[in-house]
Amino acid sequence: MDRFVLPYNAAWHHSVRSGVFPPPFMEDLKSLAREEGLWNLFLPGLRESEPGTRVSNLDYAPLAETMGRIPWAAEVFNCSAPDTGNIELLHRFATPDQAERWLTPLLEGRIRSAFAMSEPDVASSDPTNLQTTVRRVDSQLVLNGRKWFITGAAHPDCRLLVVMARSDDDELPDAESHAKHSMVLVPLDTPGVQVVRNIAMLHHESPEGHCEIVLRDVRVPAGNLLGAWGEGFRMAQARLGPGRMHHCMRTIGQCELALELAGERVLERKAFGKYLSDFSNIQEWIALSRIEIDQARLLVLHAAWMLDQPNPDTSRLRSEVAAIKVVAARLQTRVVDRAMQIFGAMGLSPDTPLAWFWSWGRALQLMDGPDEVHLRTVARHELARARERMGTGSAYFTTPEQLEAAPRLR
């Protein structure tokens, strides 16, 4: 990162502003990373025959934090979202034909992909609302619907959409609400697929895109169904756990950088005859940021450790992953906001990464599920535990009846 990626940071931004994306040097950096074995580091199940280095979630976490300091860096190591999640899905559920066509080129970094789930016309925080449909017609699958904020769909190398769609009632007539959706592999150049626009987030437009996509009578072979009918949500959960951990560690890397920049700024800037570092409120901001970052990092590392266990408590793991998602997103807006305030007007400009870091932190409070949904997951887990131990807490009460029944001391 220090020797090869950071020196190209200004060139990356200049290239993107000039309309050249990806920058021409990206392939050289990717080739170097692959030669060094720093490739596909996110995938604990990486097979010996596949390119890259297999590490655990716990070992990958600090690597993701380091990559996160430069938002475009993950692509250098073939560790970019949403490819990481899509690769994990294909790794676990793809047929041999699907793996040959899509998984292999993704692992080799020859193509990019996108995950099409969120929709503009329904509250996607409840995924059972999703209305994009898929039905079987002879030997084909036909999809219709509209998706938006689909990350990566504007990347010139994007070739694949993994689409979550509501299955035809004829296929699943008696299924419950969480077993009515399926995943379909849709080549981006399929007739009927229209990338309508790249949606700016808080007026920041990503070159990879957060796109609105319309699917009009999109037809793909029946063999493009990923997994089984109605298994979409189950597969999505397998995808989201590690992906959320990756997001959180990249966030912590950005918070760490924001704190470093703020620390240097307060030591060199003066106001009212004193360095900013001499003001007590600035010292408190610096201290709180350090404490909060370290707390969040430990929580995320614990979740990564739980992901690595062979038979984790599923309910507790789901609660832990939900918790780190809330903690990391809120951490980023707090820490970066303090740094922006310290930098003053420069903090609002593109001269520092702070404005983009803050925008991304704010977006994370909605992406991959809003904070409120994750907080409900944590609360449900805690309430379930409370029900299991119902009544045991009364041993800690000190009521008059308990005092009367207490053993008498001689």
JOFEN-V799996 format. One record per residue. N is the residue number from 1. RES is the residue in one small letter. PSI is psi in whole degrees, 0 to 359 (none if undefined). OMEGA is omega in whole degrees, -180 to 180 (none if undefined). D_LAST is the distance of its C-alpha to the last C-alpha in Angstrom with 2 decimals. Layout:
BEGIN
N_RES_PSI_OMEGA_D_LAST / N_RES_PSI_OMEGA_D_LAST
END
This chain:
BEGIN
1_m_313_-178_70.69 / 2_d_321_-174_71.37 / 3_r_324_-168_74.61 / 4_f_329_-176_76.29 / 5_v_306_-178_74.74 / 6_l_319_179_73.88 / 7_p_341_180_77.40 / 8_y_3_-173_78.86 / 9_n_311_180_76.63 / 10_a_321_179_79.22 / 11_a_324_178_81.97 / 12_w_311_-179_80.02 / 13_h_321_178_79.70 / 14_h_318_-179_83.36 / 15_s_315_-179_84.48 / 16_v_318_179_82.56 / 17_r_335_178_83.89 / 18_s_358_179_87.36 / 19_g_15_179_86.97 / 20_v_106_-178_86.77 / 21_f_133_-4_83.81 / 22_p_156_-180_82.55 / 23_p_151_-175_83.71 / 24_p_337_-179_86.14 / 25_f_352_-176_83.85 / 26_m_318_-179_81.06 / 27_e_325_177_82.60 / 28_d_317_179_82.84 / 29_l_320_179_79.15 / 30_k_319_179_78.24 / 31_s_318_179_80.43 / 32_l_314_-179_78.79 / 33_a_319_-179_75.27 / 34_r_319_178_76.25 / 35_e_328_-180_77.87 / 36_e_358_-178_74.66 / 37_g_6_-179_72.61 / 38_l_69_-168_70.84 / 39_w_136_-180_71.67 / 40_n_43_-176_69.81 / 41_l_347_-173_66.52 / 42_f_351_-165_64.64 / 43_l_97_-180_65.09 / 44_p_335_-179_62.54 / 45_g_15_-179_64.69 / 46_l_131_-177_67.89 / 47_r_159_-177_69.98 / 48_e_329_-178_71.68 / 49_s_355_-175_75.06 / 50_e_149_-175_74.24 / 51_p_142_175_74.79 / 52_g_191_-178_71.93 / 53_t_127_-179_68.64 / 54_r_124_174_65.68 / 55_v_161_179_62.29 / 56_s_167_175_58.95 / 57_n_320_-179_57.79 / 58_l_321_179_55.26 / 59_d_330_-180_58.04 / 60_y_332_-173_60.43 / 61_a_308_179_58.11 / 62_p_336_175_58.76 / 63_l_318_177_62.45 / 64_a_322_177_62.55 / 65_e_317_-179_60.88 / 66_t_316_177_63.60 / 67_m_323_-175_66.37 / 68_g_338_-180_65.02 / 69_r_333_175_65.89 / 70_i_105_-169_69.54 / 71_p_331_-178_69.72 / 72_w_357_-172_72.91 / 73_a_329_-175_71.74 / 74_a_327_-179_70.18 / 75_e_329_180_73.67 / 76_v_326_-175_74.64 / 77_f_11_-177_72.14 / 78_n_40_-178_72.82 / 79_c_27_-176_69.32 / 80_s_142_164_70.31 / 81_a_147_3_68.91 / 82_p_7_-179_69.96 / 83_d_322_-178_71.60 / 84_t_313_179_68.31 / 85_g_320_180_67.00 / 86_n_321_177_70.37 / 87_i_318_179_70.63 / 88_e_319_177_67.24 / 89_l_310_-179_68.37 / 90_l_324_180_71.62 / 91_h_324_-175_69.91 / 92_r_329_-168_67.75 / 93_f_353_-175_70.05 / 94_a_146_170_73.69 / 95_t_165_178_76.31 / 96_p_320_179_78.36 / 97_d_318_179_81.20 / 98_q_320_180_78.91 / 99_a_319_-179_77.33 / 100_e_320_-176_80.75 / 101_r_323_-171_82.04 / 102_w_315_-176_79.04 / 103_l_313_-178_76.16 / 104_t_309_179_78.30 / 105_p_331_176_80.01 / 106_l_315_178_76.72 / 107_l_328_180_75.10 / 108_e_353_178_78.20 / 109_g_19_-179_78.10 / 110_r_338_179_81.59 / 111_i_167_172_80.61 / 112_r_172_-176_77.94 / 113_s_172_177_76.41 / 114_a_157_180_74.67 / 115_f_113_-172_72.11 / 116_a_100_-178_73.33 / 117_m_303_-173_70.54 / 118_s_148_-179_70.10 / 119_e_149_-177_72.52 / 120_p_338_-170_73.66 / 121_d_358_180_73.99 / 122_v_164_175_70.48 / 123_a_99_-175_66.89 / 124_s_353_174_66.45 / 125_s_335_170_62.70 / 126_d_95_-172_62.79 / 127_p_345_176_64.98 / 128_t_347_178_65.72 / 129_n_342_-171_68.01 / 130_l_133_-171_70.39 / 131_q_348_176_73.91 / 132_t_132_-172_76.11 / 133_t_152_171_77.51 / 134_v_131_178_78.66 / 135_r_152_180_80.77 / 136_r_127_175_82.67 / 137_v_106_-175_86.45 / 138_d_240_-178_88.21 / 139_s_19_-178_87.22 / 140_q_160_170_85.96 / 141_l_133_-178_82.92 / 142_v_125_-177_83.79 / 143_l_141_174_81.47 / 144_n_135_179_81.66 / 145_g_186_-179_79.38 / 146_r_131_178_78.42 / 147_k_155_174_75.76 / 148_w_169_-171_74.80 / 149_f_49_-179_72.90 / 150_i_103_-174_73.78 / 151_t_134_174_73.01 / 152_g_351_-174_75.62 / 153_a_343_179_78.43 / 154_a_357_179_80.69 / 155_h_133_-178_80.48 / 156_p_337_-179_83.99 / 157_d_3_-180_82.64 / 158_c_126_-179_80.70 / 159_r_345_-170_82.13 / 160_l_134_167_79.45 / 161_l_128_169_77.50 / 162_v_108_-170_74.56 / 163_v_128_171_74.68 / 164_m_124_-175_71.98 / 165_a_151_178_73.86 / 166_r_126_-176_73.28 / 167_s_150_177_74.61 / 168_d_135_-180_77.32 / 169_d_334_178_75.98 / 170_d_331_179_78.41 / 171_e_323_-175_76.52 / 172_l_68_-173_73.03 / 173_p_329_-174_73.53 / 174_d_15_-175_70.04 / 175_a_147_175_67.90 / 176_e_171_-166_64.84 / 177_s_329_-179_64.97 / 178_h_9_178_63.58 / 179_a_29_-178_66.05 / 180_k_359_-176_69.26 / 181_h_147_-178_70.01 / 182_s_163_178_71.67 / 183_m_137_-178_72.66 / 184_v_137_178_76.30 / 185_l_116_-174_77.93 / 186_v_113_174_80.68 / 187_p_137_-175_83.05 / 188_l_334_-178_83.38 / 189_d_13_178_87.17 / 190_t_135_176_87.23 / 191_p_135_-178_89.65 / 192_g_346_176_87.81 / 193_v_120_-179_85.07 / 194_q_118_172_85.49 / 195_v_105_-171_83.42 / 196_v_315_-176_83.89 / 197_r_159_171_82.29 / 198_n_114_-174_79.84 / 199_i_124_175_77.25 / 200_a_143_175_76.11 / 201_m_116_-176_72.37 / 202_l_43_178_71.84 / 203_h_12_173_75.50 / 204_h_123_-179_74.93 / 205_e_118_-180_77.20 / 206_s_136_178_76.17 / 207_p_333_176_79.13 / 208_e_335_174_77.47 / 209_g_143_164_77.17 / 210_h_86_-158_74.79 / 211_c_153_167_77.52 / 212_e_131_-174_78.49 / 213_i_133_175_80.16 / 214_v_136_176_82.13 / 215_l_112_-178_82.69 / 216_r_107_-180_85.78 / 217_d_47_179_86.67 / 218_v_125_-176_85.50 / 219_r_126_175_86.43 / 220_v_160_179_84.98 / 221_p_149_179_85.18 / 222_a_334_178_82.68 / 223_g_356_178_81.51 / 224_n_0_173_79.98 / 225_l_125_179_77.03 / 226_l_122_-176_73.97 / 227_g_210_-177_71.65 / 228_a_162_174_71.80 / 229_w_135_175_72.50 / 230_g_3_-178_69.43 / 231_e_9_-174_67.39 / 232_g_313_-177_67.84 / 233_f_321_179_64.34 / 234_r_317_179_62.68 / 235_m_323_180_64.88 / 236_a_322_179_64.31 / 237_q_322_177_60.55 / 238_a_328_-179_61.23 / 239_r_322_-167_63.42 / 240_l_330_-177_61.20 / 241_g_297_178_57.98 / 242_p_322_-179_59.45 / 243_g_320_179_61.88 / 244_r_323_177_59.17 / 245_m_318_179_57.45 / 246_h_314_178_60.81 / 247_h_314_-176_61.32 / 248_c_319_-179_57.89 / 249_m_323_175_58.45 / 250_r_321_177_61.91 / 251_t_316_-180_60.41 / 252_i_323_175_57.92 / 253_g_320_179_60.88 / 254_q_323_176_62.65 / 255_c_320_178_59.61 / 256_e_316_179_59.31 / 257_l_318_178_62.99 / 258_a_319_179_62.69 / 259_l_319_177_59.90 / 260_e_315_179_62.04 / 261_l_318_179_64.99 / 262_a_319_-180_62.96 / 263_g_319_178_61.53 / 264_e_323_-179_65.05 / 265_r_316_-176_66.39 / 266_v_340_179_63.95 / 267_l_346_-177_64.80 / 268_e_348_-177_68.53 / 269_r_140_178_68.86 / 270_k_147_173_68.87 / 271_a_133_180_68.50 / 272_f_39_174_68.62 / 273_g_2_-179_69.02 / 274_k_153_171_65.94 / 275_y_147_179_65.28 / 276_l_328_-179_63.44 / 277_s_346_180_60.67 / 278_d_349_-179_59.91 / 279_f_135_-174_58.96 / 280_s_324_-179_55.24 / 281_n_326_177_55.75 / 282_i_320_178_57.80 / 283_q_320_179_55.12 / 284_e_319_178_52.59 / 285_w_315_-179_54.98 / 286_i_315_-178_55.38 / 287_a_314_-180_51.65 / 288_l_320_180_50.85 / 289_s_317_178_53.67 / 290_r_313_-178_52.43 / 291_i_314_-175_48.86 / 292_e_321_178_50.09 / 293_i_313_-178_52.63 / 294_d_322_177_50.17 / 295_q_313_-178_47.64 / 296_a_319_-179_50.42 / 297_r_315_-179_51.77 / 298_l_322_179_48.48 / 299_l_318_-180_48.15 / 300_v_320_178_51.73 / 301_l_324_178_51.36 / 302_h_319_177_48.38 / 303_a_321_178_50.55 / 304_a_320_177_53.33 / 305_w_318_179_51.04 / 306_m_321_178_50.01 / 307_l_331_-178_53.72 / 308_d_347_-177_54.29 / 309_q_143_-176_51.73 / 310_p_323_-179_53.45 / 311_n_71_-177_51.39 / 312_p_157_172_49.59 / 313_d_110_-173_47.58 / 314_t_317_-178_50.53 / 315_s_316_-180_48.63 / 316_r_320_180_46.56 / 317_l_317_179_49.71 / 318_r_319_178_51.62 / 319_s_319_-179_48.89 / 320_e_317_180_48.82 / 321_v_321_176_52.61 / 322_a_320_-178_52.63 / 323_a_316_-177_50.06 / 324_i_329_178_52.06 / 325_k_316_178_55.20 / 326_v_312_-176_53.69 / 327_v_314_-176_52.04 / 328_a_316_-179_55.19 / 329_a_316_180_57.65 / 330_r_325_176_55.64 / 331_l_314_-174_54.99 / 332_q_316_-179_58.74 / 333_t_325_179_59.72 / 334_r_307_-175_57.07 / 335_v_315_-178_57.78 / 336_v_324_178_61.54 / 337_d_319_177_61.67 / 338_r_317_180_60.11 / 339_a_320_178_62.62 / 340_m_320_179_65.48 / 341_q_321_179_64.45 / 342_i_321_-180_64.42 / 343_f_343_-178_67.88 / 344_g_216_-175_69.28 / 345_a_326_180_72.53 / 346_m_330_179_72.89 / 347_g_340_178_69.77 / 348_l_349_-173_71.66 / 349_s_169_175_74.67 / 350_p_5_180_75.50 / 351_d_334_174_75.56 / 352_t_164_177_71.91 / 353_p_3_-169_70.16 / 354_l_318_-178_67.59 / 355_a_319_178_69.32 / 356_w_319_178_69.70 / 357_f_316_-179_66.09 / 358_w_316_-180_64.88 / 359_s_317_-179_67.22 / 360_w_320_178_66.01 / 361_g_319_179_62.34 / 362_r_320_179_63.11 / 363_a_324_-178_65.04 / 364_l_340_177_62.17 / 365_q_351_176_60.07 / 366_l_323_-176_62.58 / 367_m_149_-176_64.01 / 368_d_32_179_62.48 / 369_g_133_180_60.75 / 370_p_159_-179_59.57 / 371_d_320_-175_56.12 / 372_e_323_179_55.15 / 373_v_318_180_55.75 / 374_h_322_178_53.68 / 375_l_323_177_50.80 / 376_r_322_178_50.94 / 377_t_315_179_50.73 / 378_v_316_-179_47.58 / 379_a_318_179_46.04 / 380_r_321_178_46.91 / 381_h_315_-179_45.29 / 382_e_320_180_42.04 / 383_l_324_176_42.07 / 384_a_319_177_42.76 / 385_r_321_180_39.70 / 386_a_321_179_37.64 / 387_r_322_-179_38.96 / 388_e_324_-177_38.04 / 389_r_19_-175_34.36 / 390_m_126_177_34.27 / 391_g_337_-178_30.81 / 392_t_335_-179_28.90 / 393_g_341_-177_28.34 / 394_s_342_178_26.22 / 395_a_341_-179_23.25 / 396_y_358_178_23.32 / 397_f_159_172_23.32 / 398_t_74_-179_20.57 / 399_t_164_176_21.78 / 400_p_323_180_20.24 / 401_e_320_179_20.15 / 402_q_322_178_18.26 / 403_l_321_-179_15.67 / 404_e_325_-178_15.33 / 405_a_356_-176_15.11 / 406_a_146_178_12.60 / 407_p_140_-180_9.51 / 408_r_134_179_6.47 / 409_l_140_178_3.80 / 410_r_none_none_0.00
END
